Amino acid sequence: DVMIPFVLSIFVTAAVSPMVDYQVRRWRIPTLIAVLTTLLLVFAMMTLLGTILVVAVQTMVHAASEYGAQVNSLITGMFKELNTYLANSKLVHLQVDEQRVSAELQSYLPDVITQTAGTVTTLVSHGLLILFFVVFLLLGRNPHQRRKDIYSEIEKTFRGYITTMTALAAVTALLVGFVLWALGLHMAWLFAFIVFLLSFIPSIGPIIATLLPVPVAVTQFHDPWTIAAVVLIPGAIHMVIGNIIEPKLMGRGLELHPVTVLLALAFWGLLWGVIGMVLAVPIVAMLRIVFSHFSTTRSLADLLAGHLPGTNPAVSIEV
């Protein structure tokens, strides 16, 4: 409850500190006024994000009963067909009680909505604590001090990462939202917003974002080609942006091996949940930068980058 907002506030401070420095150095504005104007912008952005989250949850609550009943009817029908097939195949002992499955589904859906609403409430409460931390972190900085070495490289890496990822996430969300809207999917732009959020979770996030609209598509459309398009077209967008455009924009980027990224997602996700998965890559990238500046830990930095001990990454093997 304390460490997550504190770590988030460190990232927020690193992202907005150039705005404070610019106001103090170029416009000769007092540090306190510069911090206040910057915080107003941060608060406005967090309020906008919180409002969108609340609207998204309300939309899910209103649509839950309708689509929950459709999903329940669809799954119950599938089990009935399965039981008919098993009865004809003389495998009666494998039949499923569709009434029990239906009751369990109906009791499970409200719990999902409640957990989602609880997550939004937690984010709002964290937002207030984050602003509190950011105030003191910004006031404790010296805008006239030029940072070098490790701190400078960490800031540069993080700002480049967050800028690139935000731009790519926004483009991906707009493209996916337009495709889902063009296909006539209900709550298309809600799914687009979820795509924007999940794009900050490497590898796993795009897969989840691609599969989330499937239940709605199955209950809404009866054309298998339309259902396939709901999955395949956004999936292709994620693949092109994630595998072609993102590596070109990031350049050398964070210099993390894909296995390192997956292990970081697993560890920080286990520790801090979804927020931990969002922060996993920047945290491990910062650790790699710190390790690379000391001879005793440089081998760990190479290992995080995927360079095994005893190998020279600068030398390529010719066949």
N, C-alpha and C positions, 0 to 999 in steps of 0.2 A: 504493500500500500504506500510505502514511502519511496522505495528505490525505483520503481517504475516511473513515477512522475519526475523524480530527480534526474534520471538518465534521459528521459524525454526532454526535460528542460535544458540539459546540456546540448542536445542536438538542436533544439529551437534557438538557443543562444548562439551556437556556431552559425546557424543559418541567417539570423537577423542582425548579428553584430556588425557586418559591413554597413548597414543602414545607419547605425549609431555613429560609427567611425566617420562616415561621409558627412553627416550633419555637423559633427564637432570640428572636423578638420577643414572642410570647405566652407561651410556656412557660419562657422564660429558660434554655433548654438551651444549653450551650457549643457553639460552631460546629462543632468537631470531632465531637462526639457526634451533632449534627443531621445532619452530612454522612454519617456512618457509617450511621445509621438509614435515611436516604434511599437510600444506595447499596445497602443490603440489599434494599430494595424493588425498586430498578432491577435488581439481580442476579437476584432471584426472577422478575421479569417476563421478563428475557432468557433465563433458564434454562427457563422454561415455553415461550417461543417456540422456543428451540432444540430442546427435547424434541419439540414438535409437528412441527418441520421434519424431525427425524430419523425419527420415526414415519411421516411422509408419504413420505419417501424409501424407507424399508423397505417400505412398502405398495406403492409403485411398482415396486420391484425384484421383489417376490414376484408381482405381477400382470403384469409385463412379458412374461414368457415366454408366459403364457396368452393375453393380449390381443394380444401381438405375433404369435403364430401365427394368431389369428383375423383380425387386420388383414391379415396377409400372404396368408392364404387368400382373403379378400374381394377384395383388389386383384388377385391372380392370376386369380381368376374373372372379374373385370371385363375384364382384358386378353384373356382367352380369348374372351369374348363379343365384344369389339371386333375381335379377329383374325378371328373367324368372319364378322362383318358385313363386314369389309374384303375377305375372300376372296370372299364372295358378290357384293360390289360390284365385283369385279375390280380391287381396289386392294391387291394383295398386297405391293407395294413399301412400303406404309405400315405393315405389320404390326410388332408389338413382340415382342421376345423376353421372354416372361413369366418364364422360368427365370432370366434375368439380373437382371430387376427383383426377383424374389423373393430372390435371393442378396444383392443390394445392401440390401434392406430388413432382412434378417436380420443383416447386418453393421452396419447403422446404429443399430438399436435399443439394443444395449449401449453404444454411444458416448453416446447421450442420457442413459442412466442414470448413466454415469460422470461426465459433465459436471455433472449435477444433484447427485451426491454431492460433487463437487469444490466446487460453489457453496456447499453447506451447510458444508463444512469451512472455507471462506474466511470465511463469516459468523461461525462460532464463533471463529476466530482474531481477526477484527475486533472481536468482542464483548469480548475481554479487553483489547485496546488501547483500545477506547472507554471501558471502565471506568477504565483508567489515566488517560486524559485528563480524564474527568469529575471524578475526585478532585481534581486540581489546579485545574480551572476553578471548582469549587465552593469550595474552600479559598481561592482568590484573590478571591472576591467579598466585599463588605461587606453583610451582611444589613440593616444599619440605614440604608444609603444609599438615598434615593429617586431613582429614575432618571426622567429627563424627556426631552422632545423625541424625537430619532430613535430612541434605544435603547428608550425606553418604547413607542413606536408599533410598532417591530419586534417586541418581545416580545408585545405585545397581539395583533398580527396573527397571529403564528405560533401562539400558544396557542389562539386562536380557531379557526384553521385546523385544527390537529392534533386538537383536541377534537371539532370537528364532523365531520371526515373519519373519525376513529376510530369515532364513534358510528354514522355512516351506513354505514361499511364493515361493522361488526358486524351491523347490521340487515339489510343486503343479503345478507351471507353466511348469516345464519340463514334468511331467506326462501328464497333459492336452494337451500340445503341441504335445507330441508323439502320443497320442490317436487321436487327430484331424488330424495329418499328416498321420497316418496309415489309417484313414477313407478316406483320399484323399480330405479333405476340403481345399479350397483355403484360403490363408493367415492364415494358421494354426498357424505359429509361431508368427504372429502379435497378434492373439487372446491369445496366451500363454503369451506374454509380458503384455497384458492388464490384464490377470489373476494375474500376479506377482504384478502389481500396485494395483489392487482392493483387493488383499488379505490383505492389511493393513487396510481395512475398515471392521471391524467385522460385522458379520451377513448379512449386506446388500450387501457388495462387492462380496462375492462368488455367491450370487443369480444373480446379474447383469452379472458377468463374465460368468455364465453358460448359460444365455439366449441370450447374445450378438451374438453368431454365428448362431442363429436360422434363421434369414432372409437369410443369405448366404447359409445355408444348404438347406432351402426350395427351393431357386432358382436354386441351383446346382444339387441336388439329386431329383430323382423321386421315390425313394424307401422309403416308410414310416419307415421301420426298420432302415435304415441308418440315417434318420433324428432323429429318437428317440435315436439312439446310440450317436449322437452328443450332445444330452442334458443329457441323463441318465448316461453315463459313467463318464463325467466330474463332474456331480452332485454327483455321488457316491464317487468320489475322494475327493471332497470338504467336504462331510459329514464325511468320515473316518478321514481325517486329522484334520478337525475342531472340531469334537465331541469326538474323541478317542485319537489321537496322541497329539494334541495341549494341552489338559488339563493335560496329563501325563508329558509333557516336562515343562509346565509352573508351575506345582505344585500348591501351593497356589496362585502363580502369583500375579495378581493385586488386588485380593480380591474385585472385583466389581460384584454386582448383574447384571444379564442379563438385567433387566429393566433399571438399571442405565446406562448401556452401550447404550441401545437404545435411552434413553432420551438425553444422551451426544451427540450421533450422530446427533439427530434431532436439538439440540441447536447449536452446533458448525458448523454443516452443514448449518444451516440457517444464521449463522453469517459470516462464512468464506468460504462457498462452499465446494468443494471437499477436499481442503487442511485442512479445519476445521474438516472434518470427519476423516481424517487420524490422526490428532493430538488430537481428542476428548478423546480417551481412555487414553493416557499417561497424558494428562492434568488433567482429573478427578482422575486418580490414584495418582498423586502427591498431589492433594487437599486432598484426603483421608488420605495420609500419614501425611500431615501437621495437619489436624484436629485431628488425633489420638494421637498427642503428647501434646494436651492441654485438660484439664478437661472440660472446658466450651464448646468445640466443639467436644468432643469425641463421643457424641451421633449422630452427623452428620456423622462422619466417619463410625459408626456402621450402620447407615441408608444407606449409599452408598454401604456398603458391603452386605446389605440385612438383617441385624439384626434389628428387630423392637424394639422400646423402651420397657423396662420391660422384655425382654427375655434374657436368657443366652445362647449364641451360643455354649458354651462348653458342655452344658447339652443336651443330646439327649432324646427323648421321646420313652419309651419302650412300645410296645403293647402286 
